[in-house]
Amino acid sequence: MENIAVSVKDVSMMFNLSRDKVLGFKEYIVKALKRQLYYDEFWALKNISFDVPKGEVLGILGLNGSGKSTLLKLVSGVFKPTKGSITVNGSISPLLELGMGFDPEFSARENVYMNGAMFGHSPSYMDTLYKDIMDFAELWEFADVPIKNFSSGMSARLGFSVATRVNPDILIVDEILGVGDFRFAEKSEVRINELLSGGTTVLLVSHAAETIKKLCTRAMILHQGSMLGFGDVDEICELYQKSGIGS
């Protein structure tokens, strides 16, 4: 296990979906006390197993609702699996949603330092990274503007810049390369390749087989919570396109 960054063993994830509309917190409490809340079980993931060696880029392909984001949140520790186990060896920098981890009332500058603290870095260490983070994000003009006034693309650029500059052992990226203009997507690919040359492990979700082909060494396909394929990136991307899932 020394060479394994992430190990997922027979993982399943179930959510309870409410059958009824509940209008307000008071009604929810009343129904809960009367045991009148009814749920349907929804299995977002079913019996998923795989290992990711250190320094590998694993691409995860699938449509919306296939379980991709749920899987990344499980690996990141946001969720705990209903069944199975996940072992992570190293520090994780998750970039799961636009602006995730940002306080909308804080400025870009304040959020950079706050995120650094969340990764365990001191303000003095973040001082050494701050210029590079803002250069990459191209947001100097908005350094002291509250995040709530940012567009989704600006938040994505800042989030990606911070997450990829704090030197994580494992970087988890959910569709972020599809956000923003073409030039920023190219910069993001270059940054990920720089991390790889330094030994960072990457889990990357995308709808686009071409993105996965370009950046990843192995890939997997998720469809309706089940794994349809896992292995060589070219073979998996071909399977994804032939299956009609990605068309």
N, C-alpha and C positions, 0 to 999 in steps of 0.2 A: 504493500500500500504506500510505500515511500514515494513512488513516482506518480501516484494518483492524486490529482487536485480535487476532483469531485467524484463521489461514488453514490449512485442512486440504486437502491435495492428494493424491487417489488413494491414500488410506491403507488398508492391510490389516494385520491383526494375527493371527498364527498362534501357537497354543500346542501343545506336545507333551504329549499325554495318555498316561500309562503304561498299558500293557496288563496288566502283572503287579503283584501285590501284593509289596512289598518290606518284609520285616520287619527293620527296624533299619538303621542306617548301615553296619554291617559288611557285611551282605548286599548293600547297594547298591554298595559299593566293589568287592566280589568280582565281582558281575555286570557292573559297568562295565568292570573290567579284562578280563573274559572276553568283552566285547562281547555280553552276553546281555540287555541292556536294550532292550525293544521299545516303540515309541511309535506312536500314531495322531495324525495332524495334525488340529487343530481350528482352523478359521478363525473367530475371534470377530467380526471385522469384515472386510468385503469392499468395496474400491474406494469409500471414502467421501471425498467432496469437498464443501466449503462454506467460505464466509467469514462472519465475524461482525464487522460494523462496530463501532467504538468507541461505547460508550453504549447498545448494544442488549441486550435480554434475549432470549436464545434458549432456547426450551423444547425438551426432548428427551423424546419419549414412546416407551414400549415396555414390554413385559412383562419379567419376570425372564429373563435369558439372552439378551436381544436384542442386547447389546453396549453398552448405555448407560454402565455404570460403566467398562468397558474404554476407551471413547472419552474419558471425563473423565480417566482416569489417563494416557492418552497426551498429552492437552493439558496436563496438570499436570506432565508430565515424569517420572512414576513409571515408565512403560514407554516403550520406543522402538518405533516401528512396524516391522513386518517389511518392509513396502513403503510407499513414499510419503513425504511430508514434512509437518511441522507447523511453522508459524511463529507465534510469540507475541510481541506487542509490548506490553510493560508487565509490572508485577509481578503475580504470581498469589497469591491466597489460596484454597487448595483445602479444601473441607469435604466430604471423600469418604466417610469412615466415622466412626461414633460414636467419639469419643475419639482419632481419628487424630492422631498427633503429641504425644500426652500420655504422660508417664511415670507409670505407675500408682502408683509408690512416692512420687511428689511430691505435695504438696498442690495445691489449686486455685490458690492464690496463686502458688506456685512455677511451676506450669505456665503460668500467664498470662505471667509474665516470660520463661520459656524459649521459649514460642511467639513472643513479641515479638522475642527475639533471632534466632530462625529467620527472621523476616521482615526482619531487618536493623535493628531498632529498639533504641536504647539503654535501659538501665534508667530513666534520668531521663525519657525520652519515655513509657515505659510507666507511669511514676508518674502522668502526666497523664491516662492512659486508664483506669487501674485501677478507679476508682470507677464510671465509666460501664459498664465491662464487668461488674462484679459486680452493679450495680443491674439491668442488663438481664437477666442470668442468674438473678437472685434467689437468690443462693447465699452471702450474707454469713455465714449461720450455719455454713456448711461451708468457709469460706475456708482453714482450716488442716487440713482433713481430706484424707488421701491419696485420689487419684482412684480407686484400686482399690476403695474403699468406696462409690463413687457408683453410683447406678442408671444405666441407659443413657440415660434421659431427662435426668438431671442433667448427664451428660457431654455430651450433645447441646446442651443449653442453653449450657454454658460454651464449647464449641467454636464454636458459631454466634456467640456474643457476641464472642469474640476475633477470629474470622475476618472479621467484618463491621465491626469497630471500628478495625482497623489501616490503614484507607483504601487498600485494594488497587486497582490499575487493573482487574483482572479477578477476579471472584468465581466460583468453581465450586462448585455445591451439588448434592449427590446425595441426594435424597429427605428432606432434613433437615426440611422443613416438615411432613412427615407424622408427626414424632416429638413426643411431649409432648401437652399438652392443647390445647384449641381456642384458649384465650386466648394461649398462647405462639405458636401458628401465626399468629394475627392480628398479634402484635407483630413476628414475623419478616417478614411481608409489609410492614408499615410500614417496617421497617429497610431492606429491599431497595429499596423505593421511594425512601427517603432517599438511598441509594447511587446510584440511577439519576439523581436530580436533580443529583448531583455528578459525573455522567459515568462512573460505574463500569459496566463491561461484565459481564453475568452469563450464565453457562451453568447452566441449571437442569433437573435430571432429575426426572420424576415419572411415576407411573402414571396420575394423575388429570388428565383433560383440563380440568376446571373450574379447577384450580390453574394450569395452563399458560395458559388463557384470561385469567385474572385478572391475571397478572403479566407475561406475555411479549408481545413485539411480533412475533416470528416463531417458527416451530416446525418440528420435523422428527420423522419417525417412523422408528424402527429396529425391524427384525423379523428375527430369526435372522441378525444381522450385516449386513444390507443396508438401505440407505435406501429407504423406500417413498414418502416425500414430504418436501418442503421448501418453505416459503413462508409466506404470510399465516397468522397464528395461528388465525383463525376457520376458514379453509378446511382447514387441516391437522387441527384438532381434529374437524371434521365428518367428514373422511376417516377419522380414527382410530376414531371411534365407528361409522361405517357399515361399516367393514371387519370389525368384530367382534373385532378384536384387543383393544380396551379394554373389552370387555363380559364 
